[in-house]
Amino acid sequence: MEIAKKFEPNKIESKWYAQWMEKKFFRSVPDEREPYTIVIPPPNVTGVLHMGHMLNNTIQDVLIRRARMLGKNACWVPGTDHASIATEAKVVNKLREQGINKSDLSREEFLQHAWDWTEKHGGIILEQLKRIGASCDWERTRFTMDKDYYNSVIDVFIDLYEKGHIYRGVRMINWDPEALTALSDEEVIHKEVNSRLFYVRYKICDTDDEWLTIATTRPETILADTGLCVNPDDERYKKYIGKRAIVPIINREIPIIADEYIDMTFGTGCLKVTPAHDINDYELSIKHKLQVIDILNENGTLNNQALHYSGKDRFTVRKEIAKELDEQGYLVKVEDHINKVGFSERTNAVIEPRLSLQWFLRMQQLAKPALENVLNDKIKFHPNKFKNTYRHWMENIKDWCISRQLWWGHRVPAWYAPDGKFAVAKTAEEALQKLKINNPNLTLENIKQDEDVLDTWFSSWLWPISVFDTQVFKTGVPNDELKYYYPTNDLVTAPEIMFFWVARMIISGYEYMNDLPFKNVYYTGIVRDKLGRKMSKSLGNSPDPLELIEKYGADGVRVGMLLSSPAGNDLLFDSSLCEQGRNFSNKVWNAFRLIKGWKTDEQLEQPAACKIAAKWFEARFQQQLCEINDLYEKFRISEALMSVYKLVWDDFCSTYLEMIKPGFEAPIDTQTLNDTITIFENLLKLMHPFMPFVTEEIWHLIKQRKDNEYLIVATWPEQKQINHDILQKYNMAADVITNVRNIRNEKNIANKVKLSLQVIAPENCDKSFDDIIIKLCNLSELKYTNEKISNAYTFVVKANEYFIPFSKEIDVKAEIDALNKELEYTKGFLASVEKKLNNERFVNNAPASVIETERKKYNDATQKIKLLEDKLSLLK
């Protein structure tokens, strides 16, 4: 069989993936084996593969492939999320390009467009995941808008409502003026921005010329002011408490109130109160019974209560009203100011606090077991540092705003009668029966379903349960699949969705299964460019993962990403990492070609050097296997890869193969070749989770296999007792080899020059690696003697003293000159140290530690001079 000189990943990746699929190696059904389950963090149905997906899914694939080789029933469930806000935005944009406005369509017509979009784009990212080798059970692919999944979400809403956990009420919420929907607190990203602080004065009623000055970053909201507030202990303002002031431009009289909430040191110490547009102001308005005036439309423009600014965008009004305030004498001054502003996590629009009638889920009671079981490590976070972040959020958890003003998603299962009363039910018919209790004359035509849909995360928080059983929320009895696969084992995700998703899955797990949803959470870092910037399309610094795969191969990209991606720490990505990964694939391929290129001679006995080499590598393999298994258990995946990398590159390719390699065009004995293939097969098993394609290719080329004897389902290497004795003996031999090679390098002695190595050693010294030393050092002899040898290079390893006698290839005069030069330098150094130590002023005033350092220098120099003089005496 002719083997390609160069490993060409593009020629073999699709071949092996198709065969794995055909043989159903990814398929999992319950059986007698121990299950190992991972549910994929479902990517947005609108998405395409990016570097974060590459990292996250490669780690999942590494874990699932190893579990499969460990003999577990490995089940990796894939799927996608309907992503209400993102998908609706894309559909709206697509319709706009066609000249269609969403408002011109009925809900049913719009949803048909959304489904068309989903069917066209929904499977793209899952197909792309196959390119990196993701070994998901594709027959289990789920979508959060599947009919049965949809029903499970509605069942949960009804159940939580009936338990009293879900309620409907007017609350201050985060409003996205671009997506035109409410957002939960977790969907708001707070950024520091450069803004301006406007100082505006308000005239005190019934005074000739008395004013109070406030400071605000949002002068457009002045039109909605319903009060001024000062601290009751602030001497500057005590006399104004209880009086009234006039709002500039709109000329509305408002009360001046006092509250300890006011920070006397910020701004002027006097706060304007705008209850409809600030959460803290809203709380003040409730406490002090202030009027609430809303001047903003849903899209961020001002409404008809804003006088001549009606219909204008909020940021346009900010500029124009500042100018008007200045012209009318109300603007005192303007300062540059840095403050935190909330942005929509989905659209990047500046969030507006807004009073709105929404659906909420009470979280405090539900969150208790989810907090307790992370703090007690029943659910382990990797790295552990994220526990503190999780604890802080869970201890301060707020009610979850779960309704969204969208059409694409799970529609709120509530129906309203004309009088405003509502019933929560699965169907309109069920809702009607509930509503008819108070109004027997109602008909289906009289009631109307809530227009809102549920927050996308309200469906994905059920993911580890619903992917196996969508009926359990209704029946309370898990089916056989849920009993077998739940709880899942490991979750791999990003820390930025710890609260969006991880915490909520834990909450739902304890609420509906009375158990954790997963045992471990591995938090990946953020993929950044080499300048430390987060990769994004807008910055143009994010490479196309598929282009990287085309250039470096899937194995190269997988290895490149994982080599420097410790859990929880950001990955500074550079394409050179993928090049390193490709080079590793090539190294493994070339090692395979070398082995396959050897000819065997069945008459040859196994040389002693090859025999001891095989024993040593088995011990080294077991030593590293123990470490690799431990690193997997601790979720130090990057370090596990590095251990495999070094074992293959350094110990196998650079050392073992050199130990047993036959001479040029010489044959190798059968036993050594068989030992080497066995070793190589075990290494392929360790490499396979990280680089599945090249290892499967070599696995089938290195020897004939049975029909179902694939590496993907091969048994993970067995952990055996480590032979520490042979490892220690090798380490001593390795020191000898290193010393000889260093002498060759330092003295410019060509590798082809055979050297004699003579040893003074105890009678019981180990000689098991002598043949290895002879071969790797290219020695003419390794001779044990009782006499020191003159005219020789020397070194000591443990109790043994080694000599390399000079030969005609070695320039004795040059060596003497070099030693004399070094001796002269060392004597000069010793003289400078002696001068310091003989200086009474220095000795009496210098710190004791400095004196001690100088004395150590003196002793070291003295010993070195003695050693150099001894070497010179042997050469003369």
N, C-alpha and C positions, 0 to 999 in steps of 0.2 A: 504494500500500500504506500502510495506516494504522499508524503506529508508536506503541506505548504511551508515554505521557508519563513513566511511572515504570518502572524496571527491576524486574520481579517474578520473582525467581529460582525460586520454587516452581512457577511455571507452565512453566518451560523445562528444569529440571534432569533430570527423569525422561525427557522427550522426547529430549534429546540422548544421554543414557546408553543408552537403548533403541536409538537409531539406530547408535551406535558399536558396540554388541553385535551388532546385526543385520548390519552391514557387516563384522564380524569384524576390526575394526581392532586389537583387543587380541591377536588370535591370532598365534602365532609357530610356524613350522616351519622346520627348517634349509633354507637356500638359499645363494646365492652371496654374499649381503651379509655385512658384518662383524656378528657377534652382539654384543648388549649385554644382559647377563643380571643380574637381581636375584632372589634368593630371599627371600621374605618371612620375617621372624622369626615362626614359626608361633605365633599366640596360642593360649591354652588353649581347648580345645573347650568348656569350661564358661563361657567369658568373654563379656562384652558390651563394647561400645566404650567406652573411657574416653579422657581427654585425652592420655595418653601414646601410645595407639594413634593418635589423631588426628595428633599431631605426627610420629611416626615414619613413618606411612604416607603422609602428605602429602609429606614429603621424598622418599620413594621414588617417588611418583607424579610429582613434579616432574622427577626424574632420568630416569625412564622415558619421559615424554612428550617431553622434549627430545631424548633419544637417538633416538626414533622420527622426530622432525622432521629430525634430522641424517642420516637415511637408513639408520640401523642397524636390524638385525633385533632389535627390542626384545622381550625375553621377561621378564615378571615372573611368577614362579611363586608362587601363593598356597597356603595350606594351614593346617591346625590340628594342635596337639599334644595327645596323649591325656591328658597331665597326671595321672599316676598318683595322687599324693596328693590333689590338689584334687578330681579327679573322684570318686574313691572316697569322700572325705568327704561330698560332696554326695549321692551315691547312698545312703550309710549314713544320712544325716539324713532323706532322703526316705522310706526304708524305716521308720525309727523313727517318723515321723509317721503311718505306716500301721500301726503296732503290730508291725512285723517287725524282729527282730534279725538282724544279719549272721550271727551264730554259729548261727542256726537254719536257714540256707540252705547248700546245697552250693555248691561253687565255680562249677559250671556255672549254677546258678540265679541266683547273684549276678551273674555276668557277663552274663546275659541282661538283668537289670535295668540294668546299666551300659550295655549297647548300646542299650536302649530310651531311656535318658536321653540318650545321645550323639546318637541319631537325632532326638530332639526338640529338643535345644538346640545341637547341634554346628554348624549352619550360620548361627546368628543373627549372630555377629560378622562373618562374611564378607559377609552381606547388608547389614549396616550399613556396611561399608567401601565398598560401592557408592554409598552416599549422599554420600560425600565426593569421589566421582569416581575412585576407585582403578581404574586401567586394567590390571588383572591379566588374564592369560590364564586365564580361569576354567575352561576345558576341562582345564587341567593341575592343578586343585586336588588336593592330596594330604593324607592323614591318616596320622599315624604308626602307626596300628593297621590300616591297609589290609593285606590279606593279603600282597601282594608286598613291601610295606615291612617288615612283621613278619618275613618270611623273611630279608630282607637283614640285619636286626638280629641274628637268630639266627646267620646265617652269619658275621657279624663276631665274635660271641662265640666261636664254635667255632674260627675262625681264630686269634684272639688267644690262646685257651687252648692250642691246639696249638703256637703259637710260644713258649709259656712266659711270656706277659705276664699272663695271668689265673691267679689262684690262690685257694684257699679256705683260710681260717684264722681262728683266734680272735684278735681284736684289740680294742683299746679303740676304740669307735666313738661317734658322737653318736646318742643315742636320743631320738626324739620320743614322749613318753608319751601324747600325744593321738592322733596318727596311727598309733601303734604300729608304727613302722618306723625302720630305721636311716637316717641322713642323711650325706651327704658333708660335709666341712669347709666347702665353699662354700655349703651350704644353711643354715648357722648364722650368725645375725646377732648380733654382740656389742654389747650396750647397757650404758651406765653406769647403775646403779640404786642407790638408797638402801637400804642393808641394815644389818645389825648384826653386830658382831664380838663373839663370845662367848669369854671367857677361862675355861677349864675346867682344873681341877687333877687330876693323876693321881698316886696314891700309889706311891712306890718300894717294891718288894717287900723284905721282911726289914729294914725300918727302922721306928723308932718313929713318927716324924712328919716324914718327908721327902717332898716333892712336886715334880712338874714341871708347869708350867702351859703350856698351848698356847692359841693363838687360832684360832678357826674361824668361818666364816660359815654352816656347815652342821652344826649340832650333831646333827641326826638321823642323820648318818653315823658318829657315835661308835660305834654298835653294830656297825659293820663294821671298826673299827680292828684292825690286826694288827702295829702297831709305832709307836714314837716315834723321831724322827730329829733329831740335832743336828749342827752343824758340828764337825769334829774339832779345829778351831783355837779353838773357843769355850771360854775358860777357865772360864766359869760351869758348864759341863756335862761337862767332861772326866772327872770322877770317876764319872759315871753311865754312861758308855759301857760296854756289855757287861752291864749289870744289866738287871732287868726291872721293868715297871710294871704296875699294875692298871687296866683300863679301867673307868670309872665305870658304874654301873647293871648292866652285864652281867658285871662281875667277871672278865674274861678277862685272864690274864697275857700280856704281850706284851714282845718284846725292845726295848731301847734301842740304836739303831744310830747310826753316824756317817757323814756323807756331805758332800762339799764343795758339793753342790747347794744345801744349806740357806743361806738368806740370814740372817745373824746379826742384821740390823737390822730385819727385818720381825717384827711381833708380839712374841713372847717369844724368838724364835730357836730355839724348839723346835716341831717339826712333828709332828702326828699323821699316820700313814700309813694310808690307806684304799684299797688297791689296786683294788678292784672299782669304785670310784666317782670316780677321778681319774686322768687320763692320766699325770701326773708321778709320782704315787704308785705307779702300776702299773709304771713303769720302775724305780723304787726296789725294788719287790718282786721283780722279776726279778733285779736285781743282788745283792740281799741275801737272796734265797731266803725271802721272807716268805709267809705263808699269804694266800690270797685268799678273802674272804667277801663274797658278794653278798646284800644285804638288801632289794633293790628288785624289785618285780614290774614287768611290762611297762607297766602303766598308771600307774606312779608311786606306787603304794601299797607299804607295807612287807610283806615276806613273813614266813613263820613263824620265821625266824631272829631276828626283831626283838622277841621276847618279847611283852609285853603291848601293843606297838604294831602288831602284825600286823594287816593289812587296812586300816590307816588311811593317809590321804593324806600324802605327804611333808611338805607345808607345815603341815598340822595337827600332825604329829609335831614339827616344828621348834618350835612354840610350847609344846607339852605337855612335851617333853623338857627344854626350858630351865627350865620351872617345876620339874620333878622334880630336875634337877641343883642348882637353887638350894635346894630343900627338904632335899636330902641333903648339902648343904655342899660340893658340887663346883664350883659356879659362883662365880668370883672377882669378875667384873665384866662389864658389857656396854657397848660403845661404838657410837656411830653410825659407819657406814663406807660409803664409796662404792666399789663394785667392778664389774668387767665380768662380765656374765652372758650366756651364750649362749641365744638364742631361735630356735625353728624358723622358717625363712623362710616356710613354708607355713601353719602353724597358730598361730604366735606362742606356743607352749608353751615353758616353760623346759626346755632340753635337759638330759638326764642322760648323763654319760659312762658307758658300759656295755661290759663285756666280752661279745663276741658272736661267733658263728661266721658269717662273712660271705664274700662273694665280692669280691675286690679286683683292680684293674688296676694293674700296675706302670707308673709314669708317667715316671720319670727318663730312660730311654733314648728312649722315644717322643717326649718333649717337646723333644729337642735341635734338630731341624730347625725346629720351630715357633718356638723362641726365636730362633735364628739369623736366620731370614728376616723377622722383624719388626725386629730390631735393625739389619739391613742395608738396611731400607726396601724390600725386595722386596714386602712387604706394608706399605702405608702406613696409619698411623693419623691420623685427623683429629678433633680437634687432636692434634698430635704429643706433647703432654704425657703422654698415656696410655701411651706406650712405657715409661716408668720404672715405672709401676704393674705393667704386664704383665711386665716383666723381673724385678721383685722376686718376683712370684708364681711365675714359671716357674723361676727359679733355686732356689726353695725348695719346689718341687712335691712333694706327698706322694702316696702310692698312693691311688687312687680307690676308695672303697667303692661298688660298683655294684649291690649287691643291696638289695631293699626288701621288707619283710614285708607285702605287699599282694596282692590278687588281680587288680586291673585293671592290665594292662600286658603287657610281653613276658616270658613265663615263662622262667626260667633253664633252658636245655636240658641238664640233668644228671639222670641217673637213678641211684637207689641200690638196692643189693642189701641183703638183710637183715643182712649182716655189716658194713654201713656203707661198703663200697667203692662208688665211683661211676664212671660213664662220662659224658663229654660228647659228645652226638650230636644230630643234627637230629630223629630220631624215636626212639620207644621201641624199635622193631625194630633200628635201628642200635646203640643203646645195649646192647641185650641181647646182640648178637653180640660186642661188646667185653667185656662182663662174663662171658660164658660161657668166655672164654679161661682164667680162673682158677676158674670154677665152672660146669662143663658142664651141671649139672642145673637151672640157673635157667630160669624161664619168664617170660613177660610178666606173669603174675599176681604173680610174686615181686618185681618191681621197681617202684619208685615215683618219680615225677618230683619234683624240687625244688619246694617250695611257693612260693618267692620269685619276684618279678618283678624286672626290671632297672630301674635308675634311669632316669627319663624322659629325662634328658639323654644317656643311652647310645644313644638312638634319634635324637635331634635333632642329635647331633654328626655324623651322616652326611647331614644334610639336603641340602647342595649337590650331593652325589653321588647319593643315593637318589631324589631327585625326578626324575632323568633315567634312571637305570639301577640297578635293584635286583639285577641278576644279577652285576655286576662283581666283587663281593666273593667270589663263588664261582668265577667263570670266570677272573677276572684280565684279561679283555679287554673294554674299554669298548665299548658300542654306539655307533651313529652319532650319536645325540642327545647323549650324554655327551661324545663327541669334539668336537662342534660347540659346545656351550654351556659346557663346563668348560675352564678355570676361569671362574667368574662374574666380573663386573666390580666391583660395589660392594655392600657390606653396610651397611645402616643399622640401628643398634641402640642400646641403652642401655648405658652403662658398667658398670652394676651386674651385667650378665650377661657381662662380659668373660671371666670364668673358667668360669662355668657352661657357656658356649656358644661364644664366639668362639675362645678358646684351644683348646678341644677340637675344633672344626671344623678348625682349622689343623693340629692333630695328626693327625686322621684323613685330611685331604687329603694330607699328605706320606706317611702310611703306606700308603694305598691307591691314590693317583694319582701319587705322587712329584712332586706339584706343589701350589702354593698353591690354596686354594678360592675366593679372591677377591683382587682387587688393592688395594682400598681398603676401610677400615672407617671409616664416619662415625658418631661417637658423639654422640647427641643429649643434651641436658640433661634434668633432671627438671622437669616442669611443676609450678610452685608457685603458691600464691595470692599476692595482692599484699602479704600480711604475711610472705611467705617460707616458709610452711608447705607441706610436700608435700601435694598433693591426695589425698584419700582419702574413702571413703564414711563411715568412722567419724567424721571431723571434720565432715562435711557441707559441705565447701568445694569439692567437685568438681562443676561443672555437667554436665548431661547433654549430650553432644555433639550428639545429634539435636535437642534443643530449641534449641541454639545455631544449628544449620543452619536450623531452621524460622524462627527470628527474623531471622537475618542473611544467610542463603543460604550454600551450600557455599563459594562463592568468597570471601565475606566472612570466613568462619571460617578458611579456608586462609591467606588473606593476613594476617589478624589474628595468627594463631599464628606465622607465619614472619617477620613484620616485626621481631620482637625475640627471635629464637631462634638466636643464634650457636652453632656446633658446640661441644659439650662444656660449654656454660654453661647454667645453669638458666634457665627461662623464667618470669618473674613474670607470671602470666596474670591479665588483667582483661577483662571482657566489652567494655570500651571499645576494646580492640584489635580485636575483631570488628566493632565499630561503625565503626572506621577502615577496616577492610577493605571493609565494605558501602559506605561513602562513596566509596571508590575505584571500586568497581563502578558506582555511580551517576554518578561523574564521567565515566567512560569512556562510559557509556550516553548521557549528556547531550551529550558531544562528538560522538557518532555522530548523535544527533538533529539537532544543529546543522548538521552537514555534509549530512545527507539533506534538510534543510529548505531548502537553497539552490536557487534557480532559476538555470538557465544561459541564457546568450545566446551562441549560436555566432558571432555577428558581432563579439563583443568580442575585442580583442587582449589578451594577457596583460600586465597592468601590470608595470612594472619592479620594484615593491615585492614583488609575488607571485613573480616570477622569482627574485630574489635570496633571498627567504624559503625557497623550495624548495631552492635550492642550499645555503643555510646549514643547513637541518634535515637534509639528507642527510649533510653533513659531521659534524654533531653526533650523528646516529644512528650513523654508523660509529665515531665516537670512543667512544660508550657501548657499542656492540656489542663492541668490542675489550675494554673493561673487563669487561663482563658475561661474555663467554666465558672470560676469565682467572679471574674469580671462581668460575665453575662448575668450572674445572679444579682450583682450590684448595679446593673444597668449602665455599666461603663463601656458602652458599645465601641466608642472610638478607641479606647485603650485595648479592648479585645482584638480589634482589627490590627492595631499596631503590633500586638504580640504575635499574631498570625503572620503578619508581614515580615517581621524580623526572623521568625522561625524558618520561613520559607527562603527568604532572600539571603540571610546571613548564615544560618546554621545548615540549611540543606544545600542551597546552590553554591555558596561561597566556600563552605567547609566540607560537608559530607561528600558531595560529588567530586571534589578535589581529592579526598581521601581514597576513593574507590575507583576513580577514572583510570581505565587502562592506558597504556602507552599508545603513541601514534600508530593507528591502523592495527593495533594488537587486539585480540579478542578478550572478552570478559568471561569469567566462570559463571555457570548457570545459577549457582546458589546466590552469588552477590547480585546478579540481575534480578532474581526473584525477590530477594530482600528489599532491593531498591524500589521495585514496583509496588510492593506492599507498603513501604514507607510513603511513597508518592501518593498512593490511593488514600491513605489516612490524611495526608496534607490536603488533598483535594476536598475531603469531607470538611475540614476546618475552614477552607477557603470558600466553599460553596455558598453559604448564606450571604457572603459579601459580594461574590463575583460568580453568579450562577451559570452564565453562558460558557465562558472559557473552560470552567471546571467540568461541566457536563460534556463538552466536546472532547476534552482530553480523556475523560473517564471511559468513553466508548472507543477511543482510538488506541489506548494503551494496551488493551487486551479484549478478546472476544467476550461479549456479554449476552446473557439470556434476554428473552423478549421484554420482561418487566424489570430488568436489573438496571434501573436508572439511578444516577447519583442523587437526584432530588429525594428519593425514598430510601437511600442507603442508610445504614445504621451509624449513628454518631459514634466516634471512637470511644472505646471503653476505658475508663480510668483505672489504671493498674498501679501497683506499688512502684514507687520511684527508686531506681538504683542510684542512691546518692554516692556510693563508693566509686562507681565508674565515672561519675560526673566530676568528682574531686580529682581523680587521676587524670582525666582529660584536661582539666583546668591547669594542672601543673605542666602537662605536655604543651598546652597552648601558650603558656608563658615562655617556654623554651623556644617554640616556633617563632613567637613574636620577637624575642631577643635576637635570634639568628637573622630574621628578616630586617630588623632595625640596623644590625651591623652591616648587612649588605647595602642598605640604602645610604647609611651614613658614610660608608667607605667606598661607595661606588663600585661594588663588586657585582658583576653581572649575574643574573639568575642562572645562566647556563654553566657558570663555573661551579664545579662540585667542590664542596668543602668537607673537611674532616672535623668532626665534633668529638671531643674527648671529655670525659666526665670523671670527677672525683666524687664518689657517692658512697653512702653506707651500704653494707653488703645486702641488706634486706630491702633496698630501694625498688620501687615498682618499675618494671620494664615493659608493661603491656602495650604502651603506645610508642615504643621505640621505632617500630616499622612505619608508623604514621609520621613521626618526626623526620625519619630518613627521607621519606617520599616528599613531604611538603617543604622540607628545607633543601632538597636536592643535595643530600650528603653522599659522599663516597664511603663514609663509614661513621658509625657511632660507637666509640670505643670507651670502655671503662678502664680507668687507670688509678694508681695510687700516688702518682707524682705530678707536681705542678709543672706546667710547661712554659718555658720562656718563649719569646717571640710569638705571642699569641694574643688574640682578643679574648677577654674573659667576661663572664657574667655569672651571677648566682641566682638560683631559683630554689627556694626553701633551703634544704641542707646540702644541696648539690652545687658544685662549682664546675662551670663549663669553660672549655678552651677551644678556640678555633685557631690552630697553628697557621702562621703566615706561610704563604706559598709564593711562587714566582708571579702569580697574578696580583699579589698584594704589595704595594709600595711601602716598605718598612721605613725608609727615610722620611716619606711624607707623614707617616703616622707619628714618628718621633718628633718631627717639627710641630705637628698639631698638639701633641701632648705638652711640649715645652712652652708653646704659646699659651695654652690653658693654664699651665703651672705658673708662668710669669704673671698672668692676670690675677690668679687667685692669691698669690703672695702679696701683690699690690693691694688687693682688697683687704687682706688680713692686716696689713700695716696700717690702713686707715681706721680699722676697728680698734686696733691696739692703741692708736693715738688718742681716740676718744676715751677708752677705758683708763688710760694713764693720766688723763686730765682730771685733777682733783675737783676743780670747779664744776665740771660736767657731772662727775659721779655724785657730788654732794647735793646738786640742785635738781638733777633730772628725776622724774618719777621712777619708782621702783620697776614698773612694767617696762619702761624704756631701757633701763639698765639691763634687765633680764633679757630683752630682745638682742641687745648688743653682745651680751655674753654668749647667747646661742649662736649668733653669727660667727663669733670667734671660734667656738668649738667646731662648727660645721666646716669652716674654712680650713682649720687645722687638720681635720680628718680627711678632707678632700686633697690637701697637699700631700699627705702621707700616701693616699691611694694612687695619685698621679706619679709620685716618685717610685712607688713599687712597680707600676706598669712600665715606667721608663727603664728601671733596672733589669726587667725581663727582656726588653728589646735590645739592650746594649751588650 
